[in-house]
């Protein structure tokens, strides 16, 4: 019993200690698999693999640029379940940035 309680406490502390990643101007090029998106930021292309703890497809929009993206990095997946995490799409003028030629980084149109 003590071992089970210790394991649960350890697992809970590990979830709180996972690092937070914050990126800006993240281009979401396309969804490549369930819970996986091809993205580009100022450091280059990467694959965003979402954890199964949140309905990610409802809030990650392929073809648009996220002004800000924050997630908890677990190594094998990224979580946006907490309220302070997620994707922010509108810029300071309350407009969206749409990628005009999806699949080609850098071509953006304001909507």
N, C-alpha and C positions, 0 to 999 in steps of 0.2 A: 504494500500500500504506500509506504514512504517513497519507494522508487517511482511509482506512477505519479504521485503528487510532485516530486522533484522534476520529473520529465515535463510535466505540464507547465510548471513555473519556468523552466528553462526555455521551452518552446515559446511561451508568451513573451518572455524578455527578448528573445531573438527577433520576434516580429517587430517589436518596438525599436530595436537597434538597427534594423536594416537601413542603409543609407538612402537619403533623398537625393534624387537627381532633378535639376532644374535646367531647362533649355529654352532658348528663345528662337523665334522664326523657324519653326520646325515644319518642313514641307512633307505632307503625307501624300506620297506618290500613288500608292495603290495597296489594296488588301491582297496579300499573297496566299493566305491560308486562314482557316478559322483562328482568330486571336493573334494573327501576325500581319504586320504592315511594313511595307518598304518606306523608309523615311530618309530625309536628308536634313542635316543642320550645318552649322558653320565648320564643323570638323569632318564633314563628309557623309556618305551614305551609311545607313545602319538598318537592321531589322528590329522592329519593336515587337517583342513577344509578350503578350499580356497574360497575366495570371487569370485563372478561371473564377476569381472571387467577385467579379463585377461584369455587367453586360457591356463590355468595351465597344462592341460594334455600334451601339446606340450613340456614343459620344466621340468616336474617332472617325473623322470624315476624310475619306480619300479624295484627293483633288484640291485640298485647301491647305492653307498655311496657318499653323497654330502660333499665335503671338507668344504664348508661353505654354510650356508643358512641364508638369511636375509629377514624378512617380517615385514609388518606393522600389528600390532595386534589390531583388532576391537572387540574382545570378541567373537562374533558369527562367525567370519571368519578371515582369514589371507590374506593380499593383497601383491602381488609382482608386482604390476602395475608400480610403479616408477622405473626409470632406475637404481637407486642405490640398488634395492632390487632384490632378485632372488635366484637361486641355482647355485653354482659353483661346477662343477663335476671333473675337472682335478686337480691333485695334482701338487706339485712343479716340478716333472719330466714329466709333461704333460701327465700323464697316468690316466686312470679311475680305480676306485675300484669297482669291481663287487661282489655282495653277492653270494657266491657259493651255499648256501642252503637257498633259499628265504623262509622267515618265521622263520628262526633260526638266531637271532642276533649274531654277532660276527664272523661269518665265511666269510672272505673276500678274494678275489683273485684280484691281480693287472693285469690290461690289458693295 
